[in-house]
């Protein structure tokens, strides 16, 4: 019996490799998005702390310079939050792009795997037919020998 060899195995291997790379890229984009979400959370916490600090300082007696300094810092954190939201939005778009790319690679990989399976079934059917012909030929030869 011959050994099955898929004639497009290199293409199948390439498609599998592309799928693995797309999975890796998708994982990295998710990881980066999570990191950016964590940074945004921390900035929001800082902003809330500054808001509470301003309220506490306003209830007590303090210098105008101290209040201005705290307010400027709070505004700086607010700008950082705005920038971080923009960064996070970019990360979300990157995740969507990577997910779309991964989906496409998975479809291609499945297509090539189905093609390989179909080719294997054709090979096995042809091999079974060949063996059946050989057995029929052996049977015919035995019959002819016994008849003579």
N, C-alpha and C positions, 0 to 999 in steps of 0.2 A: 504494500500500500504506500502510495506517495504521501509525503508530508505536505500539509496545507501551507501555502505561503501567499499572503495577501499581496497582490502586486502594487498596491498603493500604501504599503505599511509606513513608508517614510512620511507621506502626507498625513496619515493618521497620527503618527508620533508628533509631527509638527503642530497639528491642531490640539493635541492633548497638552503640549508644552505651552501653547498660547493660552489655553484655558487656565492652566496653573498660574501663569503670569498674571492673567486678569483677576484670578482669585486673590493673589498676593496684593495686587494694586488696590483692589476693593477693600481688603482688610486694612491696608495702610491708610486709605482715605477715611475709613470709619474711625480708625485710631486717632488720626489727626483731628477729625471733627469732634471726637470726645474730649481731646485735650483742649481744643478751642472753647468748647462748652464749659469746661472746668474753669478756664481763665475768665470767661464771662461771668460765671457764678461768683468767683472771687472778687471781681471788680464790683459787682452788684453788692456784695457784702461790705466792701470798703465804702461804697457810696452810702449805704444804709448807716454804717457806723458814723460817717461824717455828718449825716443828717441828724442823728441822735446827739452827736457832740455839739453841733450848732445849737440845737434846742437846749441842751444843758447849759451851754455858755451864755445863751441869751437870758436864761433864768437867773444867772449869777451876774455879778459885776465883773466885767472884763474890759480890756483895752480894745479900742477899735482896730488896732493893728492885728491883734490876735484873732478877732472875728473875721477880718478881711483875709488873713492868711488861711484860716480854716475854710472859708468860702471859696477861695481860689483853688485850694486843693480839691475840694468837692467838685468844682467845675472841671478841673483837670481829669478827675476820675470819670466824670460824666462824658467828657470827650473820648476818653479811653474806651468807655462802654460803647459809645457810638462806633468807634473804629473796630472794636472787637465784634460787634454785631455784623459789620460789613465783612470782616474776615470769616466769621462763622457762616454767613450766607454763601460766600465763595466756596467754603468747605462743603456745604450742603450740595451745591451745584456739582462739585467734583465727585462727591459720593454718587449722585444720580448718574453722572457720566460714566463712572467706573462700573456702576451696577448695570447700566445699559450695555456697556462693552462686554462685561462678564456674561450677560444673558446671551448676547450674540455669539460669543465664543463657545458657550455651552451648547447652543443649538447646532453650531457647526460641528462640534465634537460628536454630538449625538448622531448627526447625519452621517458622518464618516464611520462611526461605529456600526450604524445600521447597514451601511454599504458593505462593511467587512463581514457582518453576520450573513448578509444575503450571499456574498461571495463564498463564504464557508458552506452554506447550505447547498449552493450550486455544486461546489466541489464534492461534498459528501454524496449528493445525488448522482453525480457523474461517476464517482468511485463505486457506488452501490450498483449502478447500471453496468459498469465494466466488469465487476465481480460476477454479476448475474450472467452476463454473456459468457464469461469464462466457465462458469458452472454449467451453463447450457451446452457449451461446446464439449466439455468433459462428458456430460451425459449422452450427447449425440455420439461421441466417439465410442463410449462403452456399449451403447446400443448396437452400433455398426459392428463392433468386434464380436458381440454375442450372436448377431444375426448370421455372420459368416461362418 
